[in-house]
Amino acid sequence: MVLKEIKVLDNKGLRAALASLMVKKAMSYDSEITIEYNGKKANAKSFINVLALNVPQGAVVALSAEGRDETLAAEGIEGFFNL
């Protein structure tokens, strides 16, 4: 399992457009990918679950990936928080 803490740099937080791209990317990995914020967890492959986290700019989220491509998955998803 790969665990990362990531600061959301986008000035609008994890908004719909960014979440949509991230979910599409997450679906390209075999690993289970989870994002946690403010005590709530979301499957990174679910657009609705990711949006429901309501992550603002400057927030720190916990990202976990588990599976055969977990390192690639974590690195790939981490990139969306640094746009």
ZAMAR-462392 format. One record per atom (N, C-alpha, C): x, y, z; residue in three letters. Coordinates in pm, whole numbers, plus 32768, in hexadecimal, padded with zeros to 4 digits. Each point is the difference from the previous one (the first is absolute). Example, Ala and Ser with C-alpha at 12.3 -4.5 7.8 and 13.67 -1.06 7.14 Angstrom:
ZAMAR-462392
85277DC7830Cala
7FA780778000ala
805A80788000ala
7FDD80697FB8ser
805280778006ser
7FB3806D8049ser
This chain:
ZAMAR-462392
80547F898000met
7FAC80778000met
8058807C8000met
7FD880617FAFval
804680807FFAval
7FA68069803Fval
8037804E805Cleu
7FB7806B8043leu
804780847FE8leu
7FB380687FE1lys
803A80857FEBlys
7FA48068803Clys
803B806A8034glu
7FB480758029glu
801C806C7F99glu
7F96803C7FCAile
8010805C7F91ile
7FB38080801Cile
804080727FE7lys
7FBE8081800Elys
7FBF80257F7Blys
7F83802A8004val
7FB780287F88val
8027808F7FDCval
804180107F8Cleu
803380817FD9leu
7FA180507FA7leu
7FA47FBF7FBBasp
7FA580467FA7asp
7FB3806B804Basp
7FF280777FC5asn
7FC0806E8047asn
7F6A7FEC8017asn
7FC47F9B7FC1lys
7F737FE18017lys
7FEF7F7B8049lys
806C7FC7802Egly
7FF97F808046gly
7FEA7F8E7F9Dgly
7FCA7F948031leu
7FE77F8C7FABleu
7F7680117FC0leu
7FFC80557F9Barg
7F8380247FBBarg
7FD87F957F9Barg
7F8B80117FC3ala
7FC77F9B7FA7ala
805A7FDF7F89ala
803480657FBDala
80527FE77F88ala
807D7FAF8024ala
80418027806Bleu
80797FB9802Cleu
7FDE7F748030leu
7F937FF4804Bala
7FD67F7D8033ala
7FE07FA17F8Dala
7FC080337F99ser
7FDD7FAE7F8Dser
807C7FC67FBDser
806480537FEBleu
807E7FD17FC4leu
80477F9C805Bleu
7FFF801C8082met
80437FA7805Emet
7FBD7F778005met
7F7C7FFE8001val
7FB67F828003val
801C7FAE7F83val
800480437F8Flys
801E7FBB7F82lys
808A7FC08006lys
806080498037lys
80887FCB800Flys
80017F8C8065lys
7FB98010806Fala
7FFC7F988067ala
7FC97F7D7FC7ala
7FA1800B7FA7met
7FC37F897FC5met
805F7FB37FA5met
806E80407FDBser
80627FBC7FAAser
805E7FA48050ser
7FF680048084tyr
80547FAC8056tyr
7FAF7F8C8038tyr
80447F928019asp
7FC17F8B803Casp
7FF2800E8098asp
8056804E803Dser
8001800F8092ser
7F8280438034ser
7FE17FE3807Eglu
7F98804A8047glu
803F8082802Fglu
7FBE80707FE2ile
803680838022ile
7F98804A8053ile
802C80328073thr
7FA58043805Dthr
8038808A8023thr
7FA580618009ile
80248086802Cile
7FB2801A8080ile
804580358064glu
7FBF801E8080glu
801480928022glu
7F9280418029tyr
8007808B802Atyr
7F988018806Etyr
802B803E8069asn
7FA68029806Basn
7FAD7F8B8037asn
80417F8C800Dgly
7FBE7F8B8038gly
7FA97FB17FA0gly
7FF8802C7F82lys
7FAF7FBA7F9Clys
805C7FC27F97lys
7FDD7F877FD5lys
804D7FBA7F99lys
7FB07FF67F80lys
804980067F90ala
7FBF7FF37F7Dala
80517FA57FA6ala
7FBB7FAF7FB6asn
803E7FAF7F97asn
802780627F92asn
807F80057FDCala
8030805F7F9Bala
7FCB7FE07F75ala
7FBD7F907FF0lys
7FC77FDB7F7Flys
7F6C80267FF6lys
7FCE80478066ser
7F75802A8003ser
7FF780998003ser
7FD180397F92phe
7FF580927FF5phe
7FAB803B8071phe
7F8D7FC68018ile
7FA680338068ile
80407FF9808Aile
80437F92801Easn
80427FF28082asn
807080668012asn
804D80167F97val
806E80618007val
7FC9808D8015val
7F9980267FB3leu
7FC580868010leu
7FC48013808Bleu
7FC67F968036ala
7FC080098084ala
80638021806Fala
80807FEA7FEAleu
806480248064leu
800880978013leu
7FDD804D7F97asn
800080928007asn
808680368032asn
806B7FDC7FBAval
80878023802Aval
8024808D7FCEval
801D805D805Cpro
802480887FD9pro
809580107FE3pro
802280707FC5gln
808E80217FE8gln
804A80038085gln
80787FCB7FFFgly
805580028076gly
7FEB7F8B805Egly
7F987FB37FE9ala
7FE57F8C8056ala
80677F927FE7ala
80157FAD8063val
80587F8C7FF3val
7FA87F847FFEval
80127FAF7F99val
7FB57F837FF4val
805F7F8A800Fval
7FC97F91802Cala
804D7F838008ala
7FDB7FAC7F87ala
80637FD47FB8leu
7FED7FAD7F8Aleu
803A7F77801Cleu
7FB37F987FE6ser
80367F79800Fser
7FE27FB17F81ser
805F7FAC7FDCala
7FF17FA97F8Bala
80317F768028ala
7FB27F9B7FDCglu
80277F778021glu
7FDF7FA67F8Aglu
80677FB87FD4gly
7FEE7FA47F90gly
80827FF17FB2gly
7FF87FBA7F93arg
807B7FE07FB6arg
804480797FC2arg
7FB6806C7FE4asp
803E80797FC7asp
7FF280778060asp
80057FE38081glu
7FE680658066glu
805E80787FFCglu
807F7FEA7FE4thr
8060806F7FFAthr
7FDF805C7F8Bthr
7FE97FC77F8Dleu
7FDB80507F8Aleu
7F7D80488017leu
7FA07FBD803Dala
7F7D803C801Aala
800D8077805Eala
80487FF1806Cala
8010806D8060ala
804680777FC1ala
80697FE67FB3glu
8047806D7FBFglu
7FAA80457F97glu
7FB57FB17FB4gly
7FAA80377F99gly
7F9280588038gly
7FC27FD4806Aile
7F94804E803Eile
80368078804Bile
80747FF2803Eglu
803E80718047glu
801380787FA3glu
801F7FE77F84gly
8016806B7F9Fgly
7F88805A7FEDgly
7F887FCD8012phe
7F8880517FEEphe
7FEE8068806Fphe
803D7FE98072phe
7FF58060806Ephe
806680707FF4phe
805D7FF37FA3asn
806A80627FF0asn
7FF280537F82asn
7F8880017FC6leu
7FE9804E7F85leu
7FEB80918021leu
